[in-house]
Amino acid sequence: MSTADTPAGPAALDTAALRQLLAAQDAPRLIDVRTPGEFESAHIPGSCNVPLDLLREHRIELRAHLDEQAVLICHSGQRAAQAGQVLADAGLPGLRVLTGGITAWQAAGAPVATGRARWHLERQVRLVAGSVVLSSVLASTVAPKAKWVAGFIGAGLTFAAVSDTCAMGLLLAKLPYNRGPRTDLDGVLTALTGHGPVPHGGRTR
């Protein structure tokens, strides 16, 4: 595939610009691609939770219910950018990503709906990776081969940075702690077509 034929990646949109768009009559649809647990903790009111793993698996079905005005949201912008590329590859280019994600949105004092507090996925990855590396280094003082576990984690993190993916994050996202209220394709499609509530509520502040 030539460069000209490569689907365009998602465009960046900052918090101030998104707030202006949401105040307009034809406000864009907000798609939050974090885990249900993260979404339940804090999200932009009116947004729809479409976890990244579900979006990857059902991108064709979801593409039919989205348009180029949609804005993708995650914790910091990384997963939203991945979601935008997935949808671009599926034939829906031109989507926008909230720069800095929900973190930048909250830092700007913009309204959020909140629920049960949970650690965001990126923080969980740092905890697990750091704990495994520390444990393996300590264990290597009595079992020298344990150091290779730390090397394996280091290699995995390096690959994650280069490929802009994270296998550990995908695994952690499947844990019950991160699943939160159930989010399935039928529920998401119902919300996207306007025939049901946006998945997961919360109190606004």
Steps between C-alpha positions, in 0.01 A plus 500: 500500500642840402522795738214667314280194555574476873197600712552829683544475873276683746534876541570664837240707681573684826267543795405861422406413141295200610308708755409744225382219276289348777330836555392509136168365375662225293730373777724205405457151639752416772649150501697401809721198428622431855400194700151501654657532844697811402196646327287447809756686712485821297379589152369792300121522538320367194793291377459138396733228628641284220801317649799475268497119492131498403561769239784299344287186482185665364641796306295423189167496687594812696620688193147497361374693805774764515593798286807717460371749756550253786763573764698215656600521867717299738717572803783685326430475128709193414224240488267746326761548228522122460121482473504773237752305293295181534190679369701673227623159383137386502399782267418786735786752484505851641383434855627728774678421828478705819858611570605395849181296540281513808807610700525830310122539510492472879807723540313773312212479748258371237194307625530125561263228615659297778446163663709241678868602503747269322860528384529576130650228281832674434562527874420131546751409229773701674419332832505146362809552281691674779406235755606213274832666416575582865405150615709329234805714576472421871443132424809495277719540811418140589389372158709675232276391212214707644662807345375385162144566615593866541659489156183353351288778651746761376485355149121499515486866604745593225287321241189668641659842449621423148175340384271731701324195644500343845437129548510538878238773484274283286530217753436726799195645326337157514528471879174523700637816668499678164186353352258704709139499381458269202558659160415285197445566131120496522502757779743725317305484173178577685659810649653608170170475314328712762255234613638453848705661775869573463683206666571573868385801689652697782467821695612821329731750660 
